[in-house]
Amino acid sequence: MLRVHFTPEDLARVRVAPGPDFLWEISNSVQTLQRRDGERVFGAWRHRVRPRLSGSRRLLSCLLPPHGYSPDFLTPTSGDHVTLRAAVDTLLSTPRPRLRAYLARLSTSLQLPGWVELLAGGDPDALRRLGDALHTYQAEALAPYWQRVHAHVDADRAVRLHSILDGGTEGLLAGLGPQFRWRPPVLEVAYPVDQQLRLRGRGIVLQPSFFCWPAPTTLADGGLPPVLVYPIHHSPDWAEPARRARSDGSGPLGPLLGHTRAGVLRATRTGCSTVEAARLLDVTHPAVSQHLNVLRAAGLVSTVRKSGRSFHVATAEGRALLATEGRAAGPPA
């Protein structure tokens, strides 16, 4: 079990990450790709991705085993991670003593290939090889699904926002899911090993992760800025090919015309439940559900379910459509 110890100052410094983290998603997905569990959620993705992966998977797999310790330098907690390039540059600038220490710890449980010894010494060619593998893996395994990954993380963030509005930071911590138990001032997390994380006023970043499975994870080095990565809800068909609209207008985008459906899409801009959308638009719950089914089929809305409630948030495509609507309306008089 992981026990995260909070002080009153830490409770004021809890934040949810603004979106998916490139390197956490790469690391978690490399590990998930090597396992056989979670077939209902990740089976279709594994089936589609494995045949097209080049040597990047093999190179990264030796640093990211499916179980046990993984080196913390692969998921740096500092730097500008708006782009994958910025994240990889931060990773490759890891101080050499820390790089050597993390890889030495990994070598106690795994037999590592010879190039890892060069990496531990900061060899420029070995570092370049690792950086190229990260970029290649992202392009082959994750980029085709990245918009869906982002939409699911956005939906989870919207759920967390409502938790904060309803119960403050403690409500957020108490509502993270069945793998978490908030016993003030300690957050207990289902974890494969016993670990204590004392925040000591540093706060913590909660990082929703699409490929984190099956349990939450964190950094092994308690001296690094604290982060807690947790799994999120997945739509069952997330890995299926996107359905394209037909030229005769009968595809998923065809039925989007209409004031009520547009109103439902607007309501999901900042996230809403089915009940909230029905109340806002003064229509029945079944009618809202029908409109949401069409919006989901068109890739404009993502839905998560928590405690028997459905929560809906506009995807990047849905927000782009709403932004187009806003531009067409022009500035206010």
ABEGO torsion letter per residue (X at the ends): XBBBBBBAAAAAABBBBABBBAAAAAAAAAAAAABABGAAAAAAAAAAAAAABBAAAAAAAAABBABEBBBAAABBABEBAABAAAAAAAAAABBAAAAAAAAAAAAAABBBBAAAAAAAAGBAAAAAAAAAAAAAAAAAAAAAAAAAAAAAAAAAAAAAAAAAAAAEAAAAAAAAEAABBBBOABBBBBBABBBBBBAGGAEBBBBBBAABOABBBBBABAABBBBBBBBBBBBAAAABBBBBBBAAGABAAAAABEAAAAAAAAAAAAEBBAAAAAAAAGBBAAAAAAAAAAAAAAGABBBBBBGGBBBBBBBAAAAAAAAAAAAAAEBBX
